[in-house]
């Protein structure tokens, strides 16, 4: 399984957003169910919320003038990583038969660079991901999807989507640190610890 996830990850890294959307599936009924309180889908929803909060907080903390920064030529810039996250929140769900609510611009990673515009697109993409998970039943998790020529369970597609979010969260943290930005949650923890020391 680790080998399959690695192959999927490498394929995702090499494809543009437009190419990924073109390779993916069509559509499924637009259904919405109550959020599960326990079980695998509840765990996935918790991971979505965790990653969403940290990615959005970090994106807000990085100055707009740093959004064009990239560690080297041929590597995604700060803004391109954030737009890639937005795009793949939609993309992964197409493997489960859920079509994005709007056409996806194949050049979005290159054309969407404004900090405020990117910030406005985070929530709809995470809400779409969340709604797609809520639209599944526990039985649906055992269905299979074809992902770049490989058969994967719906459960595994969701695991891969969450792994992808955390991969790019880690990348974004490294980018921020290289530009002198402390992740907000770390800054809050450091401030709290500093305050405790001053009170002693």
C-alpha positions, -999 to +999 in steps of 0.1 A: +000+000+000+029+024+008+041+018-027+008+026-042+004+058-022+039+069-033+030+063-070-002+083-066+016+111-048+043+113-075+017+114-102-002+142-084+030+162-081+037+159-118+003+168-131-012+203-135-046+209-119-063+210-153-048+176-163-058+161-130-094+172-133-096+160-169-084+125-157-110+123-130-146+110-129-179+126-136-206+133-111-228+119-084-261+129-068-257+161-048-266+146-015-258+158+020-261+138+052-256+147+089-220+145+100-212+112+116-203+113+153-179+083+152-162+059+128-139+064+099-158+092+082-160+112+115-122+108+117-117+120+082-139+151+089-119+158+120-087+157+099-102+180+073-110+206+099-076+203+115-057+208+083-081+235+071-076+256+102-038+253+101-035+259+064-058+290+065-040+304+095-006+300+080-017+314+046-030+345+065+003+349+084+025+348+053+029+384+039+014+389+004+047+399-010+061+364-001+034+346-021+056+346-052+085+331-033+098+297-043+128+278-029+142+272-064+133+273-101+108+246-112+093+243-077+059+256-067+058+290-051+039+298-019+008+308-038+010+278-061+011+254-031-020+270-016-039+270-050-028+233-055-044+225-021-076+242-031-077+224-065-070+190-051-097+193-025-120+192-054-100+168-075-098+139-051-135+138-047-140+133-084-126+098-079-157+092-057-179+105-085-185+140-071-180+167-097-167+202-088-195+228-088-177+249-113-153+245-142-117+242-131-092+265-147-062+243-159-039+273-153-053+282-119-020+276-101-003+302-124-031+327-126-045+328-091-018+346-071-035+373-050-035+366-013-070+378-006-085+359-036-067+327-026-080+331+010-116+334-003-113+301-021-101+280+008-134+276+026-155+266-004-129+239-014-128+225+022-166+226+024-168+207-008-144+180+005-164+178+038-198+176+020-185+148-002-175+128+028-208+134+045-226+122+014-210+088+017-223+059+037-201+035+056-208+009+030-197+033+003-162+032+018-157-003+004-165+007-032-136+009-056-123+037-078-097+037-105-069+062-096-043+066-123-048+030-134-049+015-099-079+002-080-084+019-047-112+017-022-131+049-015-116+047+020-081+047+006-089+077-017-099+096+015-068+085+033-047+097+003-065+130+002-058+136+039-022+126+035-019+150+006-033+179+028-008+171+055+021+168+030+014+203+017+007+217+052+042+206+061+056+221+029+039+254+036+053+254+072+088+250+058+082+278+032+069+301+060+099+293+083+123+300+054+107+334+051+108+342+088+072+335+095+064+315+127+033+294+124+005+311+143-002+281+165+035+279+175+036+317+182+005+313+204+021+285+223+054+304+227+035+335+239+016+314+265+048+298+278+064+331+280+035+345+300+037+316+324+074+323+330+068+360+336+041+352+362+066+331+383 
